[in-house]
Amino acid sequence: MQNLPADATAFLILFARVGAVLMLLPVFSEESVPPRARLMIALGLSVGMWPIISPKVSAVAGAAEALPAIIIAEVMVGLALGMIVKIMFSAVSIAGAIVSMQVGLSSALINDPAMGGMSPVLGRFVAVAAAVVCMSMGVHHLWIASIVKSYGAFPIGGLPPAEDFARLAVQTTTNAMALAMSLAAPLIVYGIIFNVSLGLAARVAPSIQVFFIAQPLNLLLGIALFAGTLGIFLTTFAETMATWMRASWG
């Protein structure tokens, strides 16, 4: 009992980073997840990590005068880690938006809290489907493991160098854009071929009102192609996400 205040302080420091990560971590940060549920998940993860992280946290818990600065630093580190993972996960939403544009559904919008505004229906659909596939393939285990490993990369109470973090954010954004383009590549090629064919048809037979049949045909062919490649689309994203997490956090 005499160590209870020190242990409570150490647990608060641990909870600060874990809770901050969960505020931005994909799936866990969705608005559809009730705040109380997110709080319980954060507490549960903190309790589960306590036996592993407690030696590192307890070493700094005794510095009462530095506690506010340590808590702020831990929250900032947690937000930074969660944001990096969220940027990479946004690749699937970007790919969905590209697919929507290619098949003519870019104007069919739906509210997407994860993107902070309105998103195409297909973009929201593939984001939800990707979350399910990632959870089924255990990618969320890598997300949680990265929190534990972050204590080796970013010691408690210290902030990551701003220059290094900015470089990491830019590199992650580049990787996310490249992944989005590769996932949507079949539909991009389809869009080019379809529009070139449409232009040639209008040139060869100008008396035919090709634009009246273009939109329904584009929807039919585009959605059929997307449905045929959806399985590869989702599994490729989940595997790439897992590979990136292993390469980033070891």
C-alpha positions in Angstrom: 0.0 0.0 0.0 2.9 2.4 0.7 3.9 2.2 -3.0 0.3 2.9 -4.2 0.8 6.7 -5.0 4.0 5.9 -7.0 2.3 3.1 -8.9 -0.8 5.3 -9.6 1.4 8.0 -11.0 3.3 5.5 -13.1 0.1 4.1 -14.4 -1.2 7.6 -15.3 2.0 8.2 -17.3 1.5 4.9 -19.1 -2.2 5.6 -19.8 -1.3 9.1 -21.2 0.6 7.6 -24.2 -1.7 4.6 -24.7 -4.9 6.8 -24.6 -3.4 9.4 -27.0 -2.5 6.7 -29.5 -6.0 5.2 -29.4 -7.5 8.7 -30.1 -6.1 8.4 -33.6 -5.5 4.7 -34.2 -7.6 3.3 -37.1 -10.7 1.4 -36.1 -10.4 2.3 -32.4 -10.7 6.0 -33.1 -13.9 5.7 -35.2 -16.8 7.9 -34.0 -19.0 4.8 -34.1 -17.1 3.5 -31.2 -18.6 5.1 -28.0 -16.2 7.2 -26.0 -16.8 5.0 -22.9 -15.8 2.0 -24.9 -12.6 3.7 -26.1 -11.8 4.7 -22.5 -12.3 1.1 -21.4 -10.1 -0.2 -24.3 -7.4 2.3 -23.3 -7.6 1.3 -19.7 -7.5 -2.4 -20.6 -4.5 -2.0 -22.8 -2.7 0.0 -20.1 -3.4 -2.7 -17.6 -2.1 -5.4 -20.1 1.1 -3.4 -20.8 1.7 -2.6 -17.2 3.9 -5.7 -16.4 6.0 -5.0 -19.5 6.4 -1.2 -19.3 6.1 -0.6 -15.5 10.0 -0.8 -14.9 10.5 2.0 -17.4 7.6 4.1 -16.1 8.3 3.7 -12.4 11.8 5.0 -12.9 10.4 8.5 -13.7 7.3 8.4 -11.6 9.1 9.7 -8.6 9.8 13.1 -10.1 6.7 14.9 -8.9 7.8 18.3 -10.0 8.3 17.1 -13.6 5.0 15.1 -13.8 3.0 17.7 -15.8 5.8 18.0 -18.4 6.1 14.2 -18.6 2.3 13.8 -19.1 2.3 16.4 -21.9 5.3 14.8 -23.6 3.6 11.3 -23.4 0.4 12.7 -24.9 2.3 14.4 -27.7 4.3 11.2 -28.5 1.1 9.1 -28.5 -0.7 11.6 -30.8 2.3 11.5 -33.1 2.4 7.7 -33.3 -1.4 7.5 -33.8 -1.2 10.1 -36.6 1.5 8.2 -38.5 -0.5 5.0 -38.5 -3.6 6.9 -39.5 -1.9 8.5 -42.4 -0.8 5.1 -43.7 -4.3 3.7 -43.2 -5.8 6.6 -45.1 -4.3 5.1 -48.3 -7.3 2.8 -48.6 -9.7 5.7 -48.5 -7.7 7.6 -51.1 -7.8 4.5 -53.3 -11.6 4.2 -52.8 -12.0 7.9 -53.9 -9.9 7.2 -57.0 -12.1 4.2 -57.8 -15.2 6.3 -57.3 -14.0 8.9 -59.8 -13.1 6.2 -62.4 -16.5 4.5 -62.3 -18.5 7.8 -62.2 -19.6 7.7 -58.5 -17.5 10.6 -57.3 -20.6 12.7 -56.7 -22.3 10.0 -54.5 -21.0 11.3 -51.1 -21.5 10.1 -47.6 -20.4 11.5 -44.2 -17.0 10.0 -43.3 -15.9 11.0 -39.7 -12.5 9.3 -40.3 -11.7 11.7 -43.1 -13.2 14.7 -41.4 -15.9 15.4 -44.0 -17.8 13.9 -46.9 -16.3 11.0 -48.8 -17.4 9.0 -51.9 -19.6 6.0 -51.0 -17.0 3.5 -52.4 -14.2 5.2 -50.4 -16.2 4.8 -47.2 -17.1 1.2 -48.1 -13.5 0.1 -48.8 -12.3 1.8 -45.6 -14.8 -0.2 -43.5 -14.0 -3.4 -45.4 -10.2 -2.8 -45.0 -10.7 -2.4 -41.2 -12.5 -5.7 -41.0 -9.8 -7.4 -43.1 -7.0 -5.9 -41.0 -8.6 -7.1 -37.8 -9.2 -10.6 -39.2 -5.5 -10.8 -40.4 -4.2 -9.6 -37.0 -2.8 -6.3 -38.2 -4.3 -4.6 -35.1 -1.9 -6.7 -33.0 1.0 -4.9 -34.8 -0.6 -1.6 -34.0 -0.8 -2.5 -30.3 2.8 -3.9 -30.4 4.1 -0.7 -31.8 2.9 1.1 -28.7 5.1 -1.2 -26.5 8.1 -0.9 -28.9 7.7 2.9 -29.0 9.0 3.1 -25.4 12.4 1.9 -26.8 12.4 4.4 -29.6 11.0 7.3 -27.6 12.0 7.3 -23.9 9.4 8.5 -21.4 9.3 12.2 -20.9 11.2 13.0 -24.2 9.8 14.4 -27.4 10.9 13.0 -30.8 13.1 15.5 -32.8 10.8 17.7 -34.8 12.9 17.3 -37.9 12.9 13.5 -37.8 9.2 13.4 -37.1 8.5 15.7 -40.0 10.6 13.6 -42.3 8.8 10.5 -41.1 5.4 12.1 -41.7 6.3 13.2 -45.3 7.7 9.7 -46.0 4.6 8.0 -44.7 2.4 10.3 -46.7 4.4 9.4 -49.8 4.1 5.7 -49.1 0.3 6.1 -48.5 -0.2 7.9 -51.8 1.9 5.3 -53.7 0.0 2.5 -52.1 -3.4 4.2 -53.0 -2.3 4.5 -56.6 -1.2 0.9 -56.8 -4.4 -0.3 -55.2 -6.5 1.7 -57.7 -4.3 0.9 -60.7 -6.7 -1.6 -62.4 -9.5 1.0 -62.3 -7.2 3.8 -63.5 -6.2 1.7 -66.5 -9.9 0.8 -67.0 -10.8 4.5 -66.9 -8.2 5.4 -69.5 -9.2 2.6 -71.9 -12.9 3.4 -71.4 -12.6 7.1 -72.0 -10.3 6.7 -75.0 -12.8 4.1 -76.5 -15.6 6.5 -75.9 -13.8 9.3 -77.7 -13.0 7.1 -80.6 -16.6 5.9 -80.8 -17.9 9.5 -80.8 -15.3 10.3 -83.6 -16.1 7.3 -85.8 -19.9 7.5 -85.4 -20.9 11.1 -84.5 -24.5 10.4 -85.2 -24.6 8.0 -82.2 -25.3 9.7 -78.9 -22.5 7.9 -77.0 -22.7 10.1 -74.0 -26.2 8.9 -73.2 -25.0 5.3 -72.9 -21.6 6.1 -71.5 -22.6 6.7 -67.8 -24.7 3.5 -67.4 -22.0 1.5 -69.2 -19.2 3.0 -67.2 -21.1 2.1 -63.9 -21.8 -1.4 -65.1 -18.2 -2.2 -66.3 -16.5 -0.3 -63.6 -18.3 -1.8 -60.6 -18.0 -5.2 -62.2 -14.2 -4.8 -62.4 -14.0 -3.4 -58.9 -16.0 -6.3 -57.5 -13.7 -8.7 -59.3 -10.6 -7.1 -57.8 -12.0 -6.2 -54.4 -10.5 -9.3 -52.6 -7.0 -8.7 -53.9 -7.5 -5.0 -53.2 -8.2 -5.6 -49.5 -5.7 -8.4 -48.9 -2.9 -6.4 -50.6 -3.7 -3.4 -48.4 -3.7 -5.5 -45.2 -0.4 -7.3 -46.1 1.3 -4.0 -47.1 0.1 -2.4 -43.8 1.5 -5.3 -41.9 4.8 -5.2 -43.8 5.1 -1.5 -43.2 4.4 -1.9 -39.5 7.1 -4.6 -39.1 9.6 -2.5 -41.1 8.9 0.6 -39.1 8.7 -0.9 -35.6 10.7 -4.1 -36.0 
